[in-house]
C-alpha cells in the first residue's frame, strides 16, 4: 500500500482539470516517483506515464489521483481500512522488483482498484497475461469495471480467496501480492514457473518488507530437489494485511479512539497473559519513566531499521500508532480524545495524519521510543536526525524502559543495521532444505509459519 514513512489518506481532492492538464500532472508524478525511488525499469516509467490512475478512483477529483499517496477506498464496520489504491511509489518499486517484460504471465493477489493490474498489463502487452484475484467480491467487481473503462478489459479479475491462486491460467512467470502476508501459500509456488519470481509484502514480526524471491534449490527439477527461495531484493513497505488464512498472527488492538498497538504474535503477550487494552490505555495515561539513550538516527531508520532489530531481539516488541487527521478530528467529526490520545506527541514518526513508534509491552506496562528532532524536516534529501529516548508506562514501565534503551544502544553499537545487507530465505515445509544457524546478535531471526520457515539475517 505505502512505501516507508507514508500513510494512506481518505478520498479528498482538488478541482477537476481537462485531459491535457491531467496528462501533465501524471507526467510530473511519474517523474517524481522514478527519480526519488531510482526506478531502473523504463517499462515501469512508461506505464506510470500512460495509465490514467484517476479512472480507477472515480470517487476522487481527478487531479487528486496523481498525488503520491495511498488512498483508502473501503473500510470495514469498525472503520478500519480493508482496501485501497496503493501509493504509486511502492507500486513502482515492487513492479521494478518483479522485473516484468512483454509476453509474461502474471498472477496478482489483491485486486484493489485494478490500477496495479493495468500497470502490469501495460508492461506485458497484448501477448502477456494478467490475472488478479481478490477475496472481496465487491472489490473485484469494481476493479473489473475500472479496468474495462480504462481500456484493459483483457485483464482477468477473479473473486476468490487468493491463497488458492488461479490454476486455470497457471503456470505464471511472475506472482505478486499487493496485500501484507505472513507466509507463502504453497499454491503460489506450485503455480509459478521454475525460473519465475514472486514479490510479496512479507511481515517480519510487525515490520513489512517487499521481498522478491527466486528459487535457489539444489540441482534437478524443483519438485524433486526441494531447495529454498532466496531474496534477490527487498525494501521496507506498509500494506493492509491479507484477509484469510495468510493474514498471520499479528493483531491490532484499539486502546483509545484512533490509538492502537500492533502485536506481531497475537493477543497473548510474551509473559503468557492476554493483552488488556483498558489496562494499557490506563498505563499510557499515567506519568512516564523516561530515559535517554545517547543515540541519534534518521527518522526513517527508527521504524524500518531499529524496528527490525527489536523484532529479532525481543519477543515483547510492538508498534504503537495514532491517527491524527487535520483539524483535530478523527474521521466523521470525531474529536481526538481518550486515554493516551496525546502520548505519541514525541513519536519518531510524525506525519500530517499519523504518529507511530516502536516499543516493547507486557501485561504490566509498555515502553516506547520517543524522539527529539536535531535537524528540521525537509532539508534536501537528508532524513531528519533524531535524538532517541524511551518512555515507560505502568508498573513495569521503568524496567521496560531500561530494556528498550539497552536494545537501542545495542543496535547503535552494531552499526545501526537496517534493510541494506538484509536477506530473507524462504524454506517451504514441503522441502528437505533447512535454514542454517542464525546469529541473533546481528539481527538473525527464524520465523516459523504453517507453510514456510523464513530465515532473516544480515550479511
C-alpha positions, 0 to 999 in steps of 0.5 A: 500500500505505502512505501516507508514513512507514508500513510494512506489518506481518505478520498479528498481532492482538488478541482477537476482539470481537462485531459491535457492538464491531467496528462501533465500532472501524471507526467510530473508524478511519474517523474517524481516517483522514478527519480526519488525511488531510482526506478531502473525499469523504463517499462515501469516509467512508461506505464506510470506515464500512460495509465490514467490512475484517476479512472480507477478512483472515480470517487476522487477529483481527478487531479487528486489521483496523481498525488503520491499517496495511498488512498483508502477506498473501503473500510470495514464496520469498525472503520478500519481500512480493508482496501485501497489504491496503493501509493504509486511509489511502492507500486513502482518499486515492487513492479521494478522488483518483479522485473516484468517484460512483454509476453509474461504471465502474471498472477496478482493477489489483491485486486484493489482498484485494478490500477496495479493490474493495468500497470502490469498489463501495460508492461506485458502487452497484448501477448502477456497475461494478467490475472488478479484475484481478490477475496472481496467480491465487491472489490473485484467487481469494481476493479473489473469495471475500472479496468474495462473503462480504462481500456484493459478489459483483457485483464482477468479479475477473479473473486476468490480467496487468493491463497488458492491462486488461479490454476486455470491460467497457471503456470505464471512467470511472475506472482505478486501480492499487493496485500501484507502476508505472513507466509507463502501459500504453497499454491503460489509456488506450485503455480509459478514457473521454475525460473519465475519470481514472486514479490510479496509484502512479507511481515517480519514480526510487525515490520513489512518488507517487499521481498522478491524471491527466486528459487535457489534449490539444489540441482534437478527439477524443483519438485524433486530437489526441494531447495529454498527461495532466496531474496534477490531484493527487498525494501521496507513497505506498509500494506493492509494485511491479507484477509484469510488464512495468510493474514498471520498472527499479528493483531491490532488492538484499539486502546483509545479512539484512533490509538492502537498497538500492533502485536506481531504474535497475537493477543497473548503477550510474551509473559503468557497473559492476554493483552488488556487494552483498558489496562494499557490505555490506563498505563499510557495515561499515567506519568512516564519513566523516561530515559535517554539513550545517547543515540541519534538516527534518521527518522526513517531508520527508527521504524524500518531499521531499529524496528527490525532489530527489536523484532529479532531481539525481543519477543515483547516488541510492538508498534504503537500508532495514532491517527491524527487527521487535520483539524483535530478530528478523527474521521466523521467529526470525531474529536481526538480524545481518550486515554493516551490520545496525546502520548505519541506527541514525541513519536519518531514518526510524525506525519500530517495524519499519523504518529507511530513508534516502536516499543516493547509491552507486557501485561504490566506496562509498555515502553516506547521510543520517543524522539527529539528532532536535531535537524528540521524536516525537509532539508534536501534529501537528508532524513531528519536526525533524531535524538532517541529516548524511551518512555515507560508506562505502568508498573513495569514501565521503568524496567521496560524502559531500561530494556528498550534503551539497552536494545537501542544502544545495542543496535547503535553499537552494531552499526545501526543495521537496517534493510541494506545487507538484509536477506530473507530465505524462504524454506517451504515445509514441503522441502528437505532444505533447512535454514542454517544457524542464525546469529541473533546478535546481528539481527538473525531471526527464524520465523516459523509459519504453517507453510514456510520457515523464513530465515532473516539475517544480515550479511 
